Amino acid sequence: MRGRRLALLVLATAGIVGLFAEQADAARFTSTSYIIDASVANGFGGQDGSTNYKLVASGGESVTGGSSSTSYKIGMGYTAQLNYSIQVTALQASVAFPTLTPGSPQTVALDTTVRTDAPGYSLAIAQDRDLTDSSSHTIPKVAGTITSPAAWVNGTTKGLGFTISSATAGVPAKWSGPSYAYMPNSGLSTVFYNRSGQPSSLETIGLTYKLDTDTRQVSGNYSNTATITGTMTP
């Protein structure tokens, strides 16, 4: 039985939904993807971003800012209407499993942090492919799903799986044990963590990845990319 040198690459991105709170307006310009009050008139602005951030800018407006009372809330200016934001960060750009001996599973940890002022948020995950080497050999997923994670049985469970090992707001019961699930492929990103209530500070969700193979697995360097997406609860 030879050792397998295996790597798992992980990226984190942030998704944003539910940006607009309830408002009283005389008129609006709307579509399926935006809402702009008729009173907004900025001299310049726009959006920019990369794989790690999204920026919304606006300037040249005569009056901006927020105001409220017990009966109303108003956001003056375009960016003042973007009430919530979310930032999701993977603390390690990549993680790698040690050399693996079939029958002796290895684990690696990855912490993801979330900062948001929204009333709640969810985290979803997907991978671009199963662990794959340069000759297109693959290591399969474990059988457990995000809906029904399964206990890991050493010597029996084979493949790559993940679990929530810690969370600032508490680990959901279905992940206790711990229980493991596979990451769905790209296009099937699935929510694995829901947080109700506005966080009072930066929150950390700890993930543990676990891997084992059988003796027939071809030795080599295997890799894939996982994406974690955060979505605000409006």
C-alpha positions, 0 to 999 in steps of 0.5 A, a space after each residue: 500500500 503506497 502513500 497518496 499525496 493529496 491536496 484540497 484547494 478552497 476558495 471563499 466568495 460572498 453572495 448578497 441578497 435582500 439589500 433593500 428594507 421597507 421604504 415609503 416612496 413616491 416612485 421607483 424604477 424597478 426590474 427583477 434585479 434592482 430598485 432605485 427611488 426616482 429621487 436618486 440622482 448621482 453624478 457618478 458611480 457604479 460597481 466593481 469587484 473581483 473574486 474576493 469583493 464587491 464594491 458599490 460606489 455613488 457620488 455627486 448627490 446633493 443630500 445623503 445619509 439616513 434618518 428615522 423615527 418611530 414611524 419611518 426610516 429613510 435612506 437618502 442617496 443610492 448607497 444609503 439604501 443598501 442596508 446590509 452587507 456580508 463578508 465571507 472569508 476562508 482563513 486559509 487560501 488552501 489546505 492539504 492532506 498529509 500523505 495518505 495510507 489507505 485505511 488510515 483517514 486523514 483530516 484537515 481543518 478550514 475556518 470560515 469567518 462571516 461578518 454581517 449586519 443582516 438579520 441572519 445569513 446562510 452558507 452554501 458550498 460546492 466543488 468544481 470536481 471530485 479530487 482529481 490527479 493529472 491523469 484524470 484519476 478521481 477519488 469519490 465523495 462519501 455517501 452522506 449528504 448535506 441533508 443527511 450527513 452520515 457518521 464516519 466509520 473508520 475502515 469502512 467510509 471511503 472518499 472525501 467528506 466535510 463536517 461542521 466542527 465548530 460555530 460561534 452560534 453553535 453546531 447544528 445537531 445534524 452535524 454532531 458526532 461528527 457526521 460527514 457529507 459530500 460537497 455537491 458539484 458546481 451548479 448545485 451549490 447547497 446550503 449547509 449552515 443557517 444562522 438566525 439572528 443578527 451576529 453581534 461580532 465576527 463569527 467563525 464556522 470551523 469545517 473539518 475535511 476527512 479523506 480515506 481511499 481503498 488500496 486500489 486508488 492510484 497514487 498521485 497528487 489530487 486536487 479540487 476547488 471548493 467555493 463557499 458562498 454567504 447569503 444574507 437573510 433579509 
